[in-house]
Amino acid sequence: MANKRRKCKRCGEYHDAESGVQTPAAWFCCHAHAIEFSMEASRKRTERLRLKALRVQAVEVKNAAKRDRERKMAVKPLSYWMARAQTQFNKFIRARDTGLPCVSCGATESEVESAQGWKVGGAWDCGHYLSVGSHPELRFEQDNAARQCKSCNGGSGNYSRKNHQTARDYRVELINRIGLERVEWLEGPHEPKRYRKEDYQAIEAEYKAKLKELQSNACQ
């Protein structure tokens, strides 16, 4: 009767079963292969543990960084959140009015870009009809804002002739766009608003979504 043959776990070759070595892990053709297999298994196990430890460490570092950011954000002043909301609102207004002339001077897209495109932040601003300083309750009112060239939005002083002319021209064009009734509503009395951090965060998210939708529709 022929001797039974078995396959070595290390080298993959068949040998006489009686001449090999049986371990709890597997059968090997010799002690040397059993030792090599054990050492390789140990090395792989050590490597797996090392990689697992690195992944755990990476998660801990990421979570620590997240907690650190959250702590820093928690102590930010209200003005920080107001600025974020205002930035997103302004982006939406500029995008909404793409293609329209300056609400004050009537300069076209190409005229403004060629004359003022070099300015920091570009040639266009979000200009408020009634300023956020005197009418903070209308800061995020869409009808109170329009895309305006930097020259008009910058003005040259609250009491200058240019500033008064710019405001008059803004009103005339705003009536053309939204109607006299709506402009007079803007100019009427309004209840003061007290914004909390959560209000500013909601406004930022709202106009970020509106801008995304506007851009998506423009690409279709």
C-alpha positions as CSV (number, residue, x, y, z in Angstrom):
1,M,0.0,0.0,0.0
2,A,1.4,3.3,-1.0
3,N,2.2,5.9,1.7
4,K,-0.3,8.7,2.2
5,R,0.9,12.0,0.8
6,R,0.1,15.4,2.1
7,K,0.6,19.0,0.9
8,C,3.0,21.2,2.8
9,K,1.4,24.5,3.9
10,R,4.6,26.3,3.3
11,C,6.0,25.1,0.0
12,G,2.8,23.7,-1.5
13,E,4.4,20.4,-2.6
14,Y,3.3,16.9,-1.7
15,H,5.4,14.7,0.6
16,D,5.0,11.5,2.5
17,A,2.7,12.2,5.4
18,E,4.8,10.1,7.9
19,S,7.9,12.2,7.1
20,G,6.3,15.5,7.8
21,V,5.4,17.6,10.9
22,Q,1.9,18.3,12.1
23,T,1.3,21.5,14.1
24,P,-1.9,23.1,15.4
25,A,-1.7,25.5,12.4
26,A,-1.1,22.9,9.5
27,W,1.0,20.1,8.2
28,F,4.5,20.8,6.9
29,C,7.0,18.7,5.1
30,C,9.8,19.6,7.6
31,H,10.5,21.5,10.8
32,A,12.2,24.3,8.8
33,H,9.1,25.0,6.8
34,A,6.9,24.9,9.9
35,I,9.2,27.5,11.6
36,E,9.2,29.7,8.4
37,F,5.5,29.5,8.2
38,S,5.1,30.4,11.9
39,M,7.5,33.3,11.6
40,E,5.7,34.6,8.4
41,A,2.3,34.3,10.1
42,S,3.7,36.2,13.1
43,R,5.1,38.9,10.9
44,K,1.8,39.3,9.1
45,R,-0.1,39.4,12.4
46,T,2.3,42.1,13.7
47,E,1.8,44.1,10.5
48,R,-2.0,43.9,10.8
49,L,-1.8,45.1,14.4
50,R,0.5,47.9,13.4
51,L,-1.8,49.0,10.6
52,K,-4.9,48.8,12.9
53,A,-3.1,50.9,15.5
54,L,-2.3,53.5,12.8
55,R,-5.9,53.6,11.7
56,V,-7.1,54.0,15.3
57,Q,-4.5,56.7,15.8
58,A,-5.6,58.5,12.6
59,V,-9.2,58.4,13.7
60,E,-8.2,59.8,17.2
61,V,-6.2,62.6,15.6
62,K,-9.1,63.4,13.3
63,N,-11.6,63.4,16.1
64,A,-9.3,65.6,18.3
65,A,-8.9,68.1,15.4
66,K,-12.7,68.1,15.0
67,R,-13.2,68.7,18.7
68,D,-10.6,71.5,18.6
69,R,-12.4,73.1,15.6
70,E,-15.7,72.9,17.4
71,R,-14.3,74.5,20.5
72,K,-12.8,77.3,18.5
73,M,-16.1,77.8,16.6
74,A,-18.1,77.8,19.8
75,V,-16.2,80.9,21.1
76,K,-16.4,82.9,17.8
77,P,-18.2,86.2,18.3
78,L,-21.6,86.9,16.7
79,S,-19.9,89.2,14.2
80,Y,-18.1,86.2,12.8
81,W,-21.3,84.4,12.0
82,M,-22.9,87.6,10.6
83,A,-19.9,88.0,8.2
84,R,-20.2,84.4,7.0
85,A,-24.0,84.9,6.3
86,Q,-23.4,88.2,4.6
87,T,-20.7,86.8,2.4
88,Q,-23.0,84.0,1.2
89,F,-25.9,86.4,0.7
90,N,-23.7,88.7,-1.3
91,K,-22.5,85.9,-3.5
92,F,-26.1,84.9,-4.3
93,I,-27.1,88.5,-5.2
94,R,-24.1,88.9,-7.5
95,A,-24.9,85.6,-9.2
96,R,-28.7,86.4,-9.4
97,D,-28.0,89.6,-11.2
98,T,-25.5,88.3,-13.7
99,G,-25.9,90.0,-17.0
100,L,-27.8,93.0,-15.6
101,P,-26.2,96.4,-15.7
102,C,-25.0,98.2,-12.6
103,V,-28.1,99.1,-10.6
104,S,-26.8,102.7,-10.1
105,C,-24.8,103.8,-13.2
106,G,-26.2,101.4,-15.7
107,A,-22.8,100.3,-16.9
108,T,-22.9,97.0,-18.8
109,E,-21.1,93.9,-17.9
110,S,-18.3,94.4,-20.4
111,E,-17.9,98.1,-19.5
112,V,-17.6,97.4,-15.8
113,E,-15.2,94.4,-16.3
114,S,-12.9,96.4,-18.6
115,A,-12.8,99.4,-16.4
116,Q,-12.8,97.8,-12.9
117,G,-12.0,94.2,-13.3
118,W,-8.6,94.7,-11.8
119,K,-10.0,95.7,-8.4
120,V,-9.6,93.4,-5.5
121,G,-12.5,91.0,-5.3
122,G,-13.5,91.7,-8.9
123,A,-15.5,94.5,-10.5
124,W,-18.8,93.8,-8.8
125,D,-20.2,94.2,-5.3
126,C,-23.5,93.4,-3.7
127,G,-24.8,96.9,-3.0
128,H,-27.7,97.6,-0.6
129,Y,-30.3,100.2,-1.5
130,L,-30.8,101.0,2.2
131,S,-27.5,100.6,4.0
132,V,-27.0,97.8,6.5
133,G,-25.7,100.4,8.9
134,S,-29.0,102.5,9.0
135,H,-31.3,99.6,8.2
136,P,-29.8,96.4,9.7
137,E,-33.2,94.7,9.6
138,L,-32.9,94.7,5.8
139,R,-29.4,93.3,5.6
140,F,-30.7,90.0,4.2
141,E,-33.7,91.3,2.3
142,Q,-33.2,90.3,-1.4
143,D,-35.2,93.3,-2.8
144,N,-32.9,95.6,-0.9
145,A,-29.8,94.3,-2.7
146,A,-28.5,94.3,-6.2
147,R,-25.3,93.8,-8.1
148,Q,-23.5,97.1,-8.3
149,C,-20.1,98.1,-9.7
150,K,-17.4,98.7,-7.1
151,S,-17.2,102.4,-8.1
152,C,-20.8,103.1,-7.3
153,N,-20.9,100.9,-4.2
154,G,-17.8,102.5,-2.8
155,G,-19.2,106.1,-3.2
156,S,-17.1,109.0,-2.0
157,G,-18.6,109.9,1.3
158,N,-22.0,109.9,2.9
159,Y,-22.7,113.5,2.1
160,S,-21.0,113.8,-1.3
161,R,-22.8,114.7,-4.5
162,K,-21.8,111.5,-6.1
163,N,-23.2,109.4,-3.3
164,H,-26.6,111.2,-3.4
165,Q,-26.7,110.8,-7.2
166,T,-25.8,107.1,-6.9
167,A,-28.6,106.6,-4.4
168,R,-31.1,108.4,-6.6
169,D,-30.1,106.4,-9.6
170,Y,-30.3,103.2,-7.6
171,R,-33.9,104.0,-6.6
172,V,-35.0,104.7,-10.1
173,E,-33.6,101.4,-11.4
174,L,-34.9,99.5,-8.4
175,I,-38.4,100.7,-9.1
176,N,-38.0,99.5,-12.7
177,R,-37.0,96.0,-11.3
178,I,-39.3,95.4,-8.4
179,G,-42.0,98.2,-8.6
180,L,-42.7,101.4,-6.7
181,E,-44.9,99.6,-4.1
182,R,-42.1,97.3,-3.1
183,V,-39.5,100.1,-2.9
184,E,-41.8,102.1,-0.7
185,W,-42.2,99.1,1.5
186,L,-38.4,98.9,1.9
187,E,-38.4,102.6,2.8
188,G,-41.1,102.2,5.4
189,P,-40.7,101.4,9.0
190,H,-39.6,97.9,10.0
191,E,-39.4,95.9,13.2
192,P,-35.8,95.5,14.4
193,K,-34.4,92.1,14.2
194,R,-32.1,90.4,16.7
195,Y,-30.1,87.6,15.1
196,R,-28.6,84.8,17.0
197,K,-25.7,82.6,15.9
198,E,-28.2,79.9,14.8
199,D,-30.0,82.5,12.7
200,Y,-26.9,83.5,10.9
201,Q,-26.0,79.9,10.3
202,A,-29.4,79.2,8.8
203,I,-29.1,82.2,6.5
204,E,-25.7,81.1,5.4
205,A,-27.0,77.6,4.6
206,E,-30.1,79.0,2.9
207,Y,-28.1,81.2,0.5
208,K,-25.5,78.6,-0.2
209,A,-28.3,76.3,-1.3
210,K,-29.9,79.1,-3.4
211,L,-26.6,79.9,-5.1
212,K,-26.0,76.2,-5.9
213,E,-29.5,75.9,-7.4
214,L,-29.0,79.1,-9.4
215,Q,-25.7,77.8,-10.8
216,S,-27.2,74.4,-11.5
217,N,-30.0,76.0,-13.5
218,A,-27.6,78.2,-15.4
219,C,-25.7,75.1,-16.6
220,Q,-28.7,73.4,-17.9
